[in-house]
Every structure is written in structure tokens, then in C-alpha cells.
Amino acid sequence: MIWTSDEWKDYEILDATDGERLERWGKYLLVRPDPQVIWNTPRVDTGWKHYDARYLRSNTGGGHWTDHNLPERWQIRYKDYLTFNVKPMNFKHTGVFPEQAANWDFIREKVSDAAAHRPIRVLNMFAYSGGATLAAAAGGAEVWHVDASKGMVAWAKENAAASGLADRPIHWIVDDCAKFIQREIRRGRRYDGIIMDPPSYGRGPSGEIWKMETSFYPFLKEVVKVLSDDPLFVIINSYTTGLAPSAVGYVSDTVFSAQYGGHTHNGELGLPVKSTGFVLPCGAAGRWICD
């Protein structure tokens, strides 16, 4: 299954070939590397010659932006409910993962339907610049946004303000997600929806090593303890190279379905490529729903 984020107006992949994608972010054209683009087709789009910035990888790791003809930041909008501040960052990022739009719509719809009947609490961990947080808030949920990066939490707050959601009940928390979960278990706080985008590798505040292959399952076994008695969903995103969507689904079912029933729908998130009609795979995702 591929969940395709094909309803953008301010973003599109114009072309993709030979390890790169040509993208339009509002009125600016960027060229960025993408390891999924293993085919080689003619570069017929004129944007390949007239882009505003290009990210080049270094042979020694990392990389840098070249031909930089961009403002410090600019905004793009998704539908009528989300606005993002975009800026070029290290490691080719821009602060937005457009393929997540399919998840944002899912979150907003599920929360909105439930919030019409009862208060809804949503927890977003490894929450980055807040797209899922804002989608849940737009749907009517009270949201806990948790990320270990103070700078990214500040960026997410700016996106909330740009989206007209600054007055919504969003709790902005700078914390290690594993430590936060342990405190929530002790507090007895429960959530109706949980969203997470864990890293492939990282270090905790006290030097703890996180590896997706060995750390994620024990983490989920703790996360299930903060689900409410009437949960809506758990969404797991993964950009870990080589981790199949089915593996995300199996680990989710092992933890959440075993306790609550329901089922995890697993697949890939994708973005359409205008020039070819391909759908570029952009990461694995699992959506557990308590049927």
C-alpha cells in the first residue's frame, strides 16, 4: 500500500532522475539528493538549469547547498489548515516532509470525528516541526508535542502561529521521549492518539544509545501503557533504511493489537513525480486503528 500525498498546491516534485529530485517549494526550485531515485531518465524539465539551490553530498559525509538563491525562510501552505516556515538546513532538510500530508489528513479526520463527542488527547513524539501536532490540533485535540531539540520545538511553535493555531491547547515540551513516557506512566496520563517518528540512531541526554533495530520494540512496550481505554490510533513513521513497512506493521500489531485488538495498516508514504507519473517512495508507515 502507498499513501500518496497528492493534494499539495505549494509543493511538487517536478522530476526525479539519477539520484536527485527537482522540487518546487512555493515559487522556489530546489534540487536534493534521494537514494530511492535509482533510475536515469532525460532531464527535460527546464528547472534543472534554473533552480534556486542545490544540495550536494560530500564524499566524506554530509554536504552543502550550492547556487544558493533563496531567502532566509519562506512559507508554504497545505490545504486550508496548515502553513509551514521553510528554510534550507544541513543534511538537505527544509523543515517539512511533504509526504507526511497523507498522515496529516488522516489525523485531522480521525480526531475531528471523535472530538465531536468527547475530549481527545494526542501525543506526538520525535515531533520535529509539528505537522502532525498541528493536524491534531486543527481537528480539535489537546496535543502534547515532544522533541529533544529546543530549536525544533521553537520552529513548531512558529508553524502553529503561521497556521492560526497558536491559541489551541498544545503543550510544547523539550524532552527525551523515552524519559517523557516513563514520567507519563507515573503520572497516569493517557492518550487517545499517539504519533511517533523515531530516529534510526541517536543518543539520549545521558549518553544512552538509541538504535531502531534494538531500542524500538522495548520503547513501544512502554508507550502502550499510556494509551487510553478507548484509543483512536497509533501512527508510526520510519525513515530507517532497509526497514520494511511490513516490519513496522508487525511490531505495531505485536504491541497494540495484542492488548486492544484492532489492526495495523502498513505501507509507504509517497509523492507523485510530475514528469513521469511515478510515485516516489519516501518512508515506511504504520497506522494502528482500534476497530
N, C-alpha and C positions, 0 to 999 in steps of 0.2 A: 504494500500500500504506500502511495505517495500523497502526502498532504501538500498540495501546491498553493503557494501564496501568490495568486494571480490577480489580485484586486487592487494593486498599487496604482496610483497615478503619478506620484512623485519619485518613483524608483522603478528601474527596469534594467535587465541585462540585455544589452543591445546585441552582443555577440560573445562567443567564447571559443577559444581555439588555442592549441599549443601551450597549455598550462596557464592561460590567463583569461580573465573575463573583462569585457568592456562594459561599464555600468554608467547609467545616468542617475545622479543623486540630485533631484531638483533640476537646476539648469547647468550643473557641473558634471563633467565626464571624468571618471576615474578608471585606471587600468590596475587590476590587482591580480596577484598570482592565485591559482586554485589547483590543488593537486588532483582534483577529480576530472579536470579537463585534459584527458589523455589523448584526444583526437586532434587532428590538424586539418582545418578547413580554410579556404581562402579568406583573407581579411578584407572583405568587400566594404564594410561599413566605414564611412569617412572619419568616424570618431577615432579610429586607430591612429590617424595622423593629426588629430586636432583635440586630443584630450587635455584636461587641465592639470592632472597629476598622475604619476605612475609610481607604483611601489615595486622596487627591485630587491630581490633577495640577495644576500651576501653569501659567498662560498664558505665563509667562516661562521655563519649563523646570523640570524636577524636580517636586517635590510634597511632601506631608506627610501624616502619619497624623492622623486626627481621631477623636473619640469613643473615645479610647484607654482600653480597659478590659481590659488584658492584663497578665500577669506579665512580668517582665524576660525570661524564657525558659521554655519548657516542652518536653516530649518527645513525639514521635510514633514509632510503630513500624511497620515494614513486614515482614509475614510473621513468621517466627521468627528472622530473622538480622540485621536492621538496626534501629538506633534512632538517631533524629536529635534534636539540640537545635535548637529553632525559636525565632526571635525576629524581630520586625519591624525591618527595616533601611531605609536610604534607597533610593530608586528602586523602591519597592513590594516588594522582595525579602524572603524569610523565611529564607534559608539552605538551602532544599530546593527542587528542581524535581521535583515528584511524577511528571511524565510520563516521567522517566528510569527509572522502575521496570521498564519493559519491557526496557530495556537491562541493568539490574542482573541480572535473572533470566537473560538470555542469557549474560552474562559469567560468572556463577556456574556455570551448567551446563556451558559450554564448558571452563572452567578445571578444574572438578571431574572431568570425564570424562578430560581429558588428564593431570591431576596424579596420577591413579591409576597411571600408567605411567612418568612422568618428571617431573623438576623443571620448574616453569613460572615464567617471569619475565614480569611485566606492567608496562608503563609507562603511567601516567595523567598527561597534561599538561593545563595550564589546569584543574587538578583540583578547584578550588573547595572545597566542604565534604566531599568524599570519598565520595560514594555509590558511584561505580564502583570506587574503590580498595577500599572495604570489601567490595563484592561479590566482587571478585577474591580478596581475602584469605580471605573465607569459603569460597571454592572450593578454597583450598589453594595459591594462588600466592604467590611472593615479589613484592612490589609496590614500585615507585618512584613516589611521589606528588610531583608537581612543580607549584608555583604561585608566582607572583611576589609574592603577598600573604602577609606573615608572619602577619597576623591570620586569614586563611582557613585556612592550614596548621594553626594552633593549634586552630581550630574543628574541623577534620577529625580531629585527634588526640582531641578530646573526644568526637566521634561514635564513634571507634574504641573508646574506653573504654566508652561507653554501650552499645555493641553487643557487648561482651565479646570484642573483637578486639585489645585493646591489646598482647597478647603475640605477635601474629602478626608475621612478618618484613616490616614496612612501613618503607621509608626515606622520611622526611619531609624534603623539600627545598624551600627557598625560593630560587627562581632564575628567571631569564628562560628560557622554554622553548627559544627558538632557540639561545641560548648553551649551554644544557644539552645539546642534541642535538649540537652541534659537539664538546663535550668527550667525550660518549659515543662518538662516531665515533673520536676519537683514542685513547680507552681500549680500544676494541674490544669494548665490552659490547653484547650483543644481547638482544632481547626477543622472546618468543613471542606476546605480545598487546600492542597499542598502542591507547590510548583518548585522544581529544582533543576539546576543546570550545573552539575558538579564538574570540576576541572579534571583533566586526565592525570595531572600531577600537581602537587603543591605542598607547602609547609604551613603548619599551624603557628599560632603566636608563640608557642613554647618550643618550636622546632619539630613538632610532630610531622611525620611524612604521610602525605595522602597519595595513594595510588589507586586509580579507579578499579583495577583488577582485584585488589585485596581489601580496600577500605570501604567500598560502596555497599556491599551486602550487609556488613555489620552496622553501617550507618542507617540503612533502611530499617533494620530490625529495631532501632531506636525511634526512628521517625514514625513508625506505625503507632507508637504509644501516645502520640499527640493528635491522632485523628479523632474526630467527634463520633458519637454514636450513630449519626445519620450523615455520613460523608457524601460529598458530591463527586470528587475526582482527586486523582494524584497524577501530575504530569512530570515525566522525567525526560529531560533533553540530554543528549550526549554527542559531543564532538570528538570523542576518543577514537583515533584512527584504528580501524580493524574491529571495532565493537559492533556486531551486527544488531539491527533492530530487534530481531527475534530474541537475542540475549537480554536486551532491555525488557522485553515483554515477559520473559520467563522469570527474571529476578523480581519483577513487579508482582506477578501473579503468586510467586512463592511467598511473598511477604503479605501483600494486601488482600488478594483473593482468598488466601488460606484463612484469614481472620474474618473478613467481611463478605465473602462471596464476590460476585461481580467478575469482570474480565478486563484484561489489558489489551487494548488495540495498539499494535505496534507497527511502525513504518518509518519512512523517511520524510523529512521536510524538503521541499524542492522549490525552485524558482524557474519560471519559463525563460527560455532564451529566444529573443525576438527573431533573430536571423534564421534559425534552423527549426524552431518549434520543439527543440529538446526541452526536457525538464531537468535542470541541473540538481543532482542530489547534494544536500547541504548539511546532513547530520541525521542521526537516529533519534527517534522519539517514541515514547510510550504514554498512552492515556488510559489509566485505570479508572473505570467507572463502576460505581456501586449500583448495579442494575436493580 
